[in-house]
Amino acid sequence: MNNIAIFASGSGTNAEALIRYFTNHTFVHVSLVLSNKADAYVLERAKNLGVSRVVFNKAQLNQAGFIANILKEHRIHYIVLAGFLWLMPDDLLRKYERKILNIHPALLPKYGGKGMYGMRVHEAVAANQEHESGITIHFVDPVYDHGEIIFQAKCPVEASDTPEMIAAKVHQLEYAHYPRVVEEVIRKSIQE
């Protein structure tokens, strides 16, 4: 079984979609949810779905070996970021090279980088009168929203769309594609 740890900072809708998708899966299991916020609703979602939870702070994340040891205890093979806003430390990037995935709510390289997350992205898309937006799933490297792109999906943006309307369209793409793309990355890795 290929065990996934999900890192999340917020309400956890993508985390829940991933957990549900991989429930009773033949070769993938979400074993752990980690959050840098003790009050993040993702922890409640994980608890309700029977997934172990860990809360950590920035010092613990950047303390070499601290998170790696937790992941080792849970036999984690892949890390999936789902609304996690901190950079991954070097020790995890080395240990999980090409095994850390992130989803970004825009078509990278547009609207990426430090500070570009959540509604900020959708507000920028609307302000710039873009005709489309979407999602980008990519491998994680030391730079925000920079790693190799694995998959993108697009949605139209109408002139009358508010940032909230754009967000709703993008969320539908996230739920439809993120679990499937994670599954495919793991399947390919197994076959190599």
VENZIVEN-V927825 format. One record per backbone hydrogen bond with DSSP energy under -0.5 kcal/mol. NH is the residue of the N-H (numbers start at 1). CO is the residue of the C=O. If there is no record, write none. Layout:
BEGIN
<<NH | CO> <NH | CO>>
END
This chain:
BEGIN
<<2 | 27> <3 | 1> <3 | 75> <4 | 29> <5 | 78> <6 | 32> <7 | 5> <7 | 80> <8 | 6> <8 | 34> <9 | 83> <16 | 12> <17 | 13> <18 | 14> <19 | 15> <20 | 16> <21 | 17> <22 | 18> <23 | 19> <23 | 20> <25 | 22> <29 | 2> <31 | 4> <31 | 29> <32 | 4> <33 | 52> <34 | 6> <35 | 54> <36 | 8> <40 | 37> <42 | 10> <43 | 40> <44 | 40> <45 | 41> <46 | 42> <47 | 43> <48 | 44> <49 | 45> <50 | 47> <51 | 46> <52 | 31> <54 | 33> <56 | 35> <61 | 57> <62 | 58> <63 | 59> <63 | 60> <64 | 62> <66 | 63> <67 | 60> <67 | 63> <69 | 65> <70 | 66> <71 | 67> <72 | 68> <73 | 69> <74 | 70> <75 | 72> <76 | 71> <77 | 3> <78 | 3> <79 | 99> <80 | 5> <81 | 101> <82 | 7> <92 | 89> <93 | 89> <94 | 90> <95 | 91> <96 | 92> <97 | 94> <99 | 96> <101 | 79> <102 | 138> <103 | 81> <104 | 136> <106 | 104> <108 | 106> <110 | 107> <112 | 109> <116 | 113> <117 | 115> <120 | 117> <121 | 118> <122 | 118> <123 | 119> <124 | 120> <125 | 121> <126 | 122> <127 | 123> <128 | 124> <129 | 126> <130 | 125> <133 | 155> <135 | 153> <136 | 104> <137 | 151> <138 | 102> <138 | 136> <139 | 148> <140 | 100> <141 | 143> <146 | 143> <150 | 137> <151 | 137> <153 | 135> <155 | 133> <157 | 131> <158 | 156> <161 | 158> <166 | 162> <167 | 163> <168 | 164> <169 | 165> <170 | 166> <171 | 167> <172 | 168> <173 | 169> <174 | 170> <175 | 171> <176 | 172> <177 | 173> <178 | 174> <181 | 177> <182 | 178> <183 | 179> <184 | 180> <185 | 181> <186 | 182> <187 | 183> <188 | 184> <189 | 185> <190 | 186> <191 | 187> <192 | 188>>
END
